[in-house]
């Protein structure tokens, strides 16, 4: 069977992964003769025609938002097309493992390494925020670890600040374990919301689990609305960063400048290994 070609141009070569709202393929751009990544936006069954129209409109708008971003720490969006009645987003192909996969395979990271990744992600987020784009889904699965820096991908649910939201009331956009409390309350996501999610991502990097670990999505949502994050145990010099970013009140949360200074201190400060309990050998 010949390979599927999208929009007469993008030849699908290999399925790279699937997520809640789609699949990502390695593909060849036949026009420019280069490899790209193509995200297939798969809609859940049973949507009414108006809902499908709204999702398509949102996807095209958000792809245009992401295409405005030109930064080495952000996966570039090249194109967005429609095929088989659904949108496909064409992006730069980054050959690198995700932070999520690294943690699954190797376990938690040393605080200094996590802090260095945090600096890369913060740099990318500052660029996006300056362009009026809020990512809204910063999480380990959207962080790619290249040879020279961490890269933030999947601005597929990013939103231009001030745009009318296209998400229906009551539908949570984003990964609940990394959502900011204000997003769990269905309030508008802001740059401060991305900074919470950055903190939750770095917490997971050093602790091996997110700040709220509950039995279900709804348990996580309830904890986000009522509880403080679980105190970190392994963060060492990264602890002040996590504490500052994971403030439930956005007005008390570290801003980008404060987070950068704290992350730089964490990179430079050696981690201390807890000693054995008193009385042990």
C-alpha positions in Angstrom: 0.0 0.0 0.0 1.5 3.4 -0.9 2.1 5.9 1.9 -0.7 8.3 2.7 0.0 11.9 1.4 -1.6 14.9 3.2 -2.7 17.9 1.1 -0.8 16.4 -1.9 2.5 17.3 -0.2 3.3 15.6 3.1 4.0 11.9 2.8 3.4 10.0 6.1 6.4 7.8 6.9 6.2 6.6 10.5 3.8 7.0 13.5 5.8 8.6 16.3 3.1 8.7 19.0 -0.5 9.2 20.0 -2.1 11.5 22.5 -5.5 12.5 23.8 -6.3 14.7 20.8 -4.3 13.2 18.0 -1.2 11.5 16.6 2.2 12.7 15.4 3.9 11.3 12.3 7.3 11.6 10.8 6.7 12.7 7.2 8.4 13.9 4.1 7.6 17.3 2.6 7.7 16.4 -1.1 7.9 20.1 -2.2 10.9 21.0 -0.2 12.4 17.5 0.1 12.8 17.5 3.9 11.5 15.6 6.8 8.9 17.2 9.1 6.6 16.2 11.9 2.9 16.2 11.1 0.3 16.3 13.9 -3.1 14.7 13.0 -5.8 16.3 15.1 -8.3 13.4 15.8 -11.7 14.5 17.1 -13.7 12.4 19.6 -16.7 10.6 18.1 -20.2 11.9 18.5 -19.5 15.6 18.0 -22.2 17.7 16.4 -21.3 19.6 13.2 -21.1 22.9 15.1 -18.7 21.4 17.6 -16.5 20.0 14.8 -16.5 23.5 13.2 -15.5 25.1 16.4 -12.6 22.6 17.0 -11.3 23.2 13.4 -11.5 26.9 13.9 -9.6 26.7 17.2 -6.9 24.4 15.7 -6.3 26.7 12.7 -6.2 29.7 15.0 -3.8 28.1 17.4 -1.5 26.9 14.6 -1.3 30.4 13.3 -0.4 31.6 16.9 2.4 29.0 17.2 3.7 29.9 13.7 4.4 33.4 15.0 7.0 32.0 17.4 10.6 31.8 16.2 12.9 30.6 18.9 15.4 27.7 19.3 13.5 26.4 22.3 10.2 26.1 20.5 9.2 23.6 17.9 8.5 25.7 14.7 5.1 25.3 13.0 5.5 25.4 9.2 2.0 24.8 7.9 -1.6 23.8 8.8 -3.8 22.0 6.3 -7.1 20.1 6.1 -7.4 16.5 5.0 -10.1 13.8 5.5 -12.2 16.5 7.2 -9.7 17.3 10.0 -6.7 19.6 10.6 -3.1 18.5 10.3 -0.3 20.7 11.7 3.1 20.5 10.1 6.1 21.2 12.4 9.9 21.0 12.6 10.9 17.4 13.2 13.0 17.2 16.5 14.8 13.9 17.0 14.9 13.9 20.7 13.4 12.0 23.6 10.7 13.6 25.8 11.3 14.4 29.4 8.4 12.1 30.2 10.2 9.2 28.4 13.5 9.9 30.2 11.9 9.9 33.6 10.0 6.6 32.8 13.3 5.0 31.8 15.9 6.5 34.1 14.0 7.9 37.1 14.2 11.3 38.7 16.9 13.8 37.6 19.4 15.6 39.8 18.2 19.0 40.9 20.9 20.8 38.9 20.0 19.1 35.7 16.3 19.8 36.2 17.2 23.5 36.9 19.1 23.7 33.6 16.1 22.3 31.7 14.0 24.8 33.6 16.1 27.7 32.3 15.7 26.5 28.7 11.9 26.2 29.1 11.6 29.5 30.9 13.5 31.2 28.0 11.1 29.7 25.5 8.0 30.6 27.5 9.2 34.2 27.9 9.5 34.5 24.1 6.0 33.1 23.7 4.5 35.3 26.3 6.1 38.4 24.8 4.3 37.5 21.6 1.0 37.1 23.4 0.9 33.3 23.3 0.1 31.2 26.4 1.0 27.5 26.0 -1.5 26.2 28.5 -0.2 22.6 28.5 3.5 22.6 29.7 4.2 19.1 30.9 7.0 16.5 30.7 5.5 15.0 27.6 5.8 18.3 25.8 9.5 18.8 26.6 12.0 17.4 24.2 15.6 17.0 25.4 17.9 17.8 22.5 21.7 17.5 22.5 22.2 21.2 23.3 19.0 22.4 25.0 15.4 21.5 26.0 12.7 22.3 23.5 9.0 23.0 24.2 6.6 21.5 21.7 2.8 21.2 21.1 1.5 24.7 21.3 -1.6 23.0 19.8 -3.8 24.3 22.6 -2.0 27.6 23.0 -4.1 30.7 22.9 -3.5 34.3 21.8 -3.9 36.4 25.0 -7.2 38.3 24.8 -8.7 36.0 22.1 -12.2 34.6 22.7 -11.9 31.2 24.1 -13.2 28.4 22.0 -13.4 25.9 24.7 -16.9 25.1 26.0 -17.6 25.8 29.6 -16.8 22.8 31.8 -14.3 21.2 29.4 -10.8 21.1 30.9 -8.0 21.9 28.4 -4.6 20.7 29.4 -3.2 17.8 31.5 -4.8 17.9 35.0 -1.7 16.9 36.8 0.1 20.1 35.5 -2.8 22.5 35.3 -2.7 25.7 37.4 -5.4 26.0 40.0 -7.0 29.0 38.2 -7.3 26.7 35.1 -9.0 24.1 37.2 -11.5 26.8 38.1 -12.1 27.4 34.4 -10.5 30.8 34.6 -8.5 32.2 31.7 -5.0 30.9 31.4 -2.2 33.6 31.7 1.6 33.6 31.6 1.5 32.9 35.3 -0.5 29.7 34.6 2.4 28.5 32.4 4.8 29.2 35.2 2.8 27.0 37.6 2.9 24.3 35.0 6.7 24.8 34.6 7.0 24.3 38.3 4.9 21.2 38.3 7.0 19.8 35.4 10.3 20.5 37.3 8.7 19.0 40.5 8.1 15.8 38.5 11.6 15.9 37.1 13.2 15.7 40.5 10.5 13.8 42.5 9.5 11.3 39.9 5.8 12.2 40.4 3.6 15.3 40.0 2.8 17.7 42.9 -0.7 16.1 43.2 -0.8 12.4 43.0 -4.4 11.1 43.4 -6.3 8.1 42.3 -8.3 9.8 39.5 -8.4 12.9 37.3 -11.2 14.2 39.5 -9.2 13.6 42.6 -6.4 15.7 41.1 -8.9 18.4 40.2 -10.3 18.4 43.7 -6.8 18.7 45.2 -5.9 21.5 42.8 -9.0 23.4 44.1 -8.4 22.8 47.8 -5.0 21.5 48.8 -1.4 22.7 48.8 1.0 20.7 46.6 2.8 17.8 48.4 6.1 19.1 49.8 9.1 18.0 47.6 11.6 15.6 49.2 14.4 15.3 46.7 14.5 18.8 45.2 17.5 20.1 47.2 18.6 23.5 45.8 15.5 23.5 43.5 13.1 23.6 46.4 12.8 27.4 46.5 12.0 27.4 42.8 9.3 24.8 43.2 7.8 26.5 46.3 7.7 29.9 44.5 6.2 28.6 41.2 3.7 26.4 42.9 1.9 29.2 44.7 -1.8 28.7 44.4 -2.4 32.4 44.2 -1.1 33.7 40.8 -0.2 37.1 42.4 2.1 35.4 44.9 3.8 33.1 42.3 7.3 33.8 41.1 7.4 35.9 38.0 9.8 35.0 35.1 12.6 37.2 36.3 12.5 35.8 39.8 12.2 32.3 38.5 15.3 32.8 36.3 17.4 34.0 39.2 16.3 31.2 41.4 16.9 28.6 38.7 20.4 30.0 38.1 21.2 29.6 41.8 19.9 26.0 41.7 22.2 25.2 38.7 25.2 26.5 40.6 24.5 25.1 44.0 25.6 21.5 44.6 22.9 19.1 45.7 23.3 17.7 49.2 22.5 14.0 49.8 20.6 13.5 53.0 22.6 11.6 55.6 21.5 8.4 57.4 19.1 8.7 60.4 20.7 9.3 63.8 21.9 6.0 65.3 22.4 4.2 62.0 25.7 3.0 60.7 
